[in-house]
């Protein structure tokens, strides 16, 4: 028996390719935002007033992607948990 089998709390659902892509998009957007904030002066020199728009676009992407990902991941985890609980034998009759 593996140590993972001995855990009493259910683990998360396996990650689908769509959820994985969305998670990576969130991470890369956050990294790009952090880099853009640190390099704001050079961005303003190159893009002018568009630098603020670029930052706003990254923030908007995160504002949209994060809730969509959280809802989709929560639904996948709940479906996985429901399926795993339905597959287990009923423990009510066990003494």
Backbone as ProteinMPNN parsed JSONL, in Angstrom:
{"seq_chain_A": "XXXXXXXXXXXXXXXXXXXXXXXXXXXXXXXXXXXXXXXXXXXXXXXXXXXXXXXXXXXXXXXXXXXXXXXXXXXXXXXXXXXXXXXXXXXXXXX", "coords_chain_A": {"N_chain_A": [[0.849, -1.175, 0.0], [0.583, 2.15, -0.883], [1.753, 5.311, 0.466], [0.09, 7.308, -0.341], [-2.335, 6.069, -0.652], [-3.131, 5.76, 1.932], [-4.01, 8.156, 2.855], [-6.675, 10.002, 4.198], [-8.083, 12.116, 3.223], [-9.525, 13.21, 0.183], [-7.763, 13.394, -2.913], [-6.919, 15.842, -5.428], [-8.501, 16.088, -8.656], [-7.192, 14.462, -11.6], [-5.227, 16.488, -13.77], [-6.569, 17.991, -16.59], [-5.678, 18.456, -20.082], [-6.642, 20.972, -20.939], [-7.068, 22.388, -18.53], [-4.464, 22.403, -17.619], [-3.194, 23.947, -19.579], [-4.505, 26.365, -19.147], [-3.698, 26.93, -16.531], [-0.954, 27.247, -16.921], [-1.013, 29.479, -18.607], [-1.937, 31.399, -16.827], [0.204, 31.466, -15.01], [2.342, 32.322, -16.7], [1.337, 34.784, -17.501], [1.296, 36.14, -15.066], [4.028, 36.172, -14.495], [4.943, 37.672, -16.676], [3.649, 40.081, -16.099], [4.909, 40.806, -13.689], [7.541, 41.163, -14.607], [7.098, 43.219, -16.438], [6.27, 45.275, -14.744], [8.587, 45.68, -13.26], [10.23, 46.57, -15.303], [9.222, 49.022, -16.137], [10.046, 51.655, -16.779], [11.854, 51.349, -19.077], [9.931, 50.229, -20.791], [8.12, 52.338, -21.068], [9.741, 54.087, -22.423], [9.999, 52.814, -24.862], [7.359, 52.099, -25.692], [5.842, 54.282, -25.001], [2.879, 55.892, -24.092], [1.524, 53.567, -24.405], [2.587, 51.661, -22.747], [1.293, 51.601, -20.298], [-1.134, 50.597, -21.164], [-0.344, 48.055, -21.966], [0.343, 46.919, -19.512], [-2.159, 47.07, -18.29], [-3.546, 45.315, -19.938], [-2.336, 42.864, -19.291], [-3.073, 42.671, -16.596], [-5.849, 42.574, -16.901], [-6.086, 40.163, -18.309], [-5.321, 38.359, -16.303], [-7.331, 38.886, -14.428], [-9.515, 37.841, -15.72], [-8.756, 35.171, -16.383], [-8.081, 33.832, -13.936], [-10.491, 33.523, -12.214], [-12.026, 31.959, -14.017], [-10.427, 29.672, -14.286], [-10.375, 28.758, -11.608], [-13.076, 28.125, -11.139], [-13.501, 26.13, -13.11], [-11.598, 24.207, -12.316], [-12.541, 23.603, -9.761], [-15.013, 22.45, -10.393], [-14.117, 20.183, -11.814], [-12.692, 18.853, -9.798], [-14.784, 18.342, -7.96], [-16.441, 16.662, -9.51], [-14.7, 14.511, -9.876], [-14.332, 13.704, -7.212], [-16.986, 13.004, -6.528], [-17.361, 10.853, -8.299], [-15.4, 9.076, -7.373], [-16.295, 8.599, -4.789], [-18.741, 7.398, -5.32], [-17.882, 5.044, -6.422], [-16.817, 3.636, -4.333], [-17.405, 1.02, -1.932], [-20.345, 0.919, 0.103], [-20.039, 2.061, 3.376], [-21.744, 2.001, 5.52], [-22.957, -0.294, 6.55], [-20.86, -1.658, 7.668], [-19.181, -2.818, 10.552]], "CA_chain_A": [[0.0, 0.0, 0.0], [1.351, 3.387, -0.949], [1.376, 6.305, 1.468], [-1.001, 8.097, -0.882], [-3.566, 5.318, -0.415], [-3.488, 5.837, 3.349], [-4.588, 9.461, 3.161], [-8.13, 9.971, 4.329], [-8.67, 13.204, 2.447], [-9.426, 12.949, -1.256], [-6.818, 14.214, -3.661], [-7.53, 16.567, -6.542], [-8.687, 15.354, -9.903], [-6.081, 14.589, -12.55], [-5.33, 17.73, -14.532], [-6.821, 17.826, -18.021], [-4.82, 19.347, -20.886], [-7.196, 22.335, -20.967], [-6.767, 23.025, -17.247], [-3.016, 22.608, -17.563], [-2.891, 25.1, -20.438], [-5.002, 27.565, -18.481], [-2.823, 27.19, -15.383], [0.306, 27.787, -17.45], [-1.281, 30.837, -19.098], [-1.994, 32.257, -15.639], [1.563, 31.633, -14.488], [3.133, 33.146, -17.615], [0.813, 36.151, -17.44], [1.767, 36.737, -13.816], [5.468, 36.428, -14.656], [5.074, 38.802, -17.606], [3.237, 41.285, -15.383], [5.979, 41.164, -12.751], [8.669, 41.687, -15.392], [6.689, 44.502, -17.013], [6.274, 46.275, -13.673], [9.993, 45.983, -12.954], [10.841, 47.244, -16.453], [8.257, 50.015, -16.594], [10.72, 52.794, -17.417], [12.211, 51.024, -20.471], [8.712, 50.042, -21.576], [7.588, 53.67, -21.388], [10.614, 54.681, -23.44], [9.747, 52.147, -26.142], [5.943, 52.111, -26.063], [5.196, 55.538, -24.634], [1.656, 55.725, -23.296], [1.063, 52.189, -24.569], [3.107, 50.803, -21.678], [0.195, 51.429, -19.341], [-2.107, 49.7, -21.783], [0.197, 46.693, -21.919], [0.175, 46.452, -18.133], [-3.594, 46.878, -18.068], [-3.926, 44.091, -20.642], [-1.897, 41.714, -18.492], [-3.936, 42.607, -15.408], [-7.163, 42.121, -17.363], [-5.977, 38.729, -18.606], [-5.333, 37.634, -15.032], [-8.652, 39.058, -13.811], [-10.438, 36.943, -16.413], [-8.31, 33.776, -16.359], [-8.047, 33.202, -12.609], [-11.797, 32.98, -11.814], [-12.441, 30.892, -14.935], [-9.662, 28.483, -13.916], [-10.804, 28.278, -10.286], [-14.39, 27.49, -11.292], [-13.335, 24.888, -13.877], [-10.863, 23.249, -11.481], [-13.44, 23.183, -8.691], [-15.978, 21.511, -10.981], [-13.421, 18.933, -12.119], [-12.415, 18.178, -8.53], [-16.043, 17.84, -7.409], [-16.867, 15.516, -10.315], [-13.782, 13.416, -9.565], [-14.649, 13.244, -5.861], [-18.273, 12.316, -6.583], [-17.173, 9.566, -8.975], [-14.63, 8.17, -6.519], [-17.15, 8.203, -3.666], [-19.756, 6.488, -5.833], [-17.24, 3.768, -6.734], [-16.457, 2.944, -3.096], [-18.517, 0.292, -1.317], [-21.002, 1.659, 1.183], [-19.449, 1.697, 4.662], [-22.732, 2.12, 6.588], [-23.239, -1.591, 7.138], [-19.658, -2.216, 8.289], [-19.14, -2.583, 11.999]], "C_chain_A": [[0.894, 1.238, 0.0], [0.877, 4.36, 0.121], [0.209, 7.146, 0.981], [-2.345, 7.405, -0.661], [-4.034, 5.441, 1.025], [-4.069, 7.197, 3.737], [-6.11, 9.358, 3.224], [-8.797, 11.085, 3.534], [-8.51, 12.906, 0.965], [-8.445, 13.907, -1.919], [-7.553, 14.883, -4.82], [-7.63, 15.675, -7.774], [-7.434, 15.466, -10.765], [-6.306, 15.809, -13.447], [-5.524, 17.437, -16.017], [-5.883, 18.742, -18.803], [-5.331, 20.792, -20.928], [-6.899, 23.073, -19.665], [-5.276, 23.311, -17.116], [-2.612, 23.823, -18.399], [-3.343, 26.399, -19.783], [-4.128, 27.936, -17.283], [-1.5, 27.788, -15.847], [0.123, 29.206, -17.989], [-1.345, 31.823, -17.938], [-0.591, 32.511, -15.11], [2.405, 32.531, -15.385], [2.639, 34.586, -17.636], [1.28, 36.86, -16.182], [3.258, 37.064, -13.894], [5.686, 37.627, -15.579], [4.681, 40.112, -16.939], [4.319, 41.743, -14.418], [7.176, 41.762, -13.487], [8.326, 43.062, -15.958], [6.669, 45.604, -15.961], [7.703, 46.667, -13.331], [10.658, 46.782, -14.077], [9.927, 48.331, -17.007], [8.925, 51.194, -17.3], [11.18, 52.474, -18.843], [10.986, 50.802, -21.363], [8.109, 51.382, -21.986], [8.439, 54.353, -22.454], [10.326, 54.099, -24.819], [8.301, 52.335, -26.6], [5.242, 53.434, -25.785], [3.995, 55.277, -23.749], [1.104, 54.303, -23.403], [1.572, 51.241, -23.504], [2.037, 50.555, -20.624], [-0.874, 50.502, -19.876], [-1.646, 48.256, -21.776], [0.043, 46.106, -20.52], [-1.299, 46.184, -17.832], [-4.085, 45.608, -18.76], [-3.525, 42.841, -19.88], [-2.755, 41.553, -17.241], [-5.316, 42.088, -15.796], [-7.152, 40.628, -17.686], [-6.024, 37.908, -17.327], [-6.694, 37.723, -14.352], [-9.671, 38.122, -14.453], [-10.038, 35.484, -16.216], [-8.424, 33.115, -14.987], [-9.429, 32.706, -12.173], [-12.285, 31.847, -12.714], [-11.727, 29.593, -14.574], [-10.159, 27.904, -12.592], [-12.148, 27.57, -10.388], [-14.265, 26.16, -12.03], [-12.625, 23.82, -13.052], [-11.751, 22.731, -10.359], [-14.472, 22.189, -9.209], [-15.329, 20.166, -11.282], [-13.128, 18.153, -10.842], [-13.683, 17.598, -7.919], [-16.546, 16.63, -8.183], [-15.999, 14.297, -10.021], [-14.089, 12.834, -8.186], [-15.97, 12.49, -5.844], [-18.141, 10.943, -7.229], [-16.408, 8.589, -8.094], [-15.446, 7.729, -5.311], [-18.227, 7.229, -4.113], [-19.167, 5.111, -6.117], [-16.882, 2.976, -5.485], [-17.661, 2.182, -2.56], [-19.072, 1.09, -0.143], [-20.494, 1.162, 2.528], [-20.454, 1.753, 5.794], [-22.99, 0.792, 7.279], [-22.047, -2.214, 7.841], [-19.631, -1.872, 9.764], [-17.743, -2.288, 12.453]], "O_chain_A": [[1.835, 1.345, 0.786], [-0.244, 4.259, 0.621], [-0.579, 7.643, 1.786], [-3.37, 8.068, -0.502], [-5.216, 5.244, 1.308], [-4.57, 7.356, 4.85], [-6.737, 8.701, 2.393], [-9.98, 10.983, 3.21], [-7.469, 12.404, 0.539], [-8.32, 15.069, -1.533], [-8.684, 14.517, -5.142], [-6.941, 14.663, -7.903], [-6.699, 16.449, -10.673], [-7.436, 16.115, -13.828], [-4.73, 16.717, -16.623], [-5.351, 19.702, -18.246], [-4.533, 21.729, -20.95], [-6.524, 24.245, -19.686], [-4.877, 24.338, -16.567], [-1.786, 24.63, -17.972], [-2.649, 27.413, -19.855], [-3.851, 29.113, -17.049], [-0.988, 28.725, -15.235], [1.014, 30.043, -17.84], [-0.866, 32.951, -18.049], [-0.24, 33.649, -14.797], [3.11, 33.41, -14.89], [3.438, 35.512, -17.775], [1.62, 38.042, -16.219], [3.695, 38.111, -13.416], [6.515, 38.492, -15.296], [5.306, 41.144, -17.183], [4.616, 42.935, -14.336], [7.755, 42.751, -13.04], [9.163, 43.965, -15.959], [7.015, 46.748, -16.257], [7.999, 47.846, -13.135], [11.554, 47.585, -13.818], [9.87, 48.535, -18.22], [8.418, 51.676, -18.313], [10.917, 53.266, -19.748], [11.002, 51.145, -22.545], [7.644, 51.541, -23.114], [7.926, 55.103, -23.284], [10.401, 54.805, -25.825], [8.048, 52.688, -27.752], [4.146, 53.669, -26.294], [4.08, 54.532, -22.774], [0.299, 53.889, -22.569], [1.053, 50.134, -23.361], [1.891, 49.442, -20.121], [-1.454, 49.713, -19.13], [-2.449, 47.339, -21.603], [-0.339, 44.947, -20.36], [-1.639, 45.187, -17.195], [-4.942, 44.903, -18.228], [-4.28, 41.87, -19.825], [-3.121, 40.438, -16.87], [-5.886, 41.253, -15.094], [-8.104, 39.915, -17.369], [-6.692, 36.875, -17.273], [-7.16, 36.747, -13.764], [-10.596, 37.663, -13.782], [-10.888, 34.647, -15.913], [-8.826, 31.955, -14.893], [-9.538, 31.543, -11.786], [-12.888, 30.887, -12.235], [-12.347, 28.53, -14.555], [-10.343, 26.693, -12.474], [-12.335, 26.516, -9.779], [-14.862, 25.166, -11.615], [-13.011, 22.652, -13.088], [-11.716, 21.542, -10.04], [-14.773, 21.198, -8.543], [-15.928, 19.121, -11.032], [-13.295, 16.934, -10.803], [-13.664, 16.477, -7.41], [-17.028, 15.671, -7.582], [-16.505, 13.179, -9.929], [-14.104, 11.616, -8.011], [-16.069, 11.439, -5.21], [-18.741, 9.975, -6.761], [-16.727, 7.4, -8.067], [-15.302, 6.595, -4.855], [-18.59, 6.324, -3.361], [-19.884, 4.112, -6.058], [-16.664, 1.767, -5.565], [-18.799, 2.627, -2.706], [-18.35, 1.84, 0.515], [-20.519, -0.041, 2.791], [-20.066, 1.57, 6.948], [-23.22, 0.765, 8.488], [-22.207, -3.209, 8.547], [-20.011, -0.773, 10.17], [-17.514, -2.064, 13.641]]}, "name": "protein", "num_of_chains": 1, "seq": "XXXXXXXXXXXXXXXXXXXXXXXXXXXXXXXXXXXXXXXXXXXXXXXXXXXXXXXXXXXXXXXXXXXXXXXXXXXXXXXXXXXXXXXXXXXXXXX"}
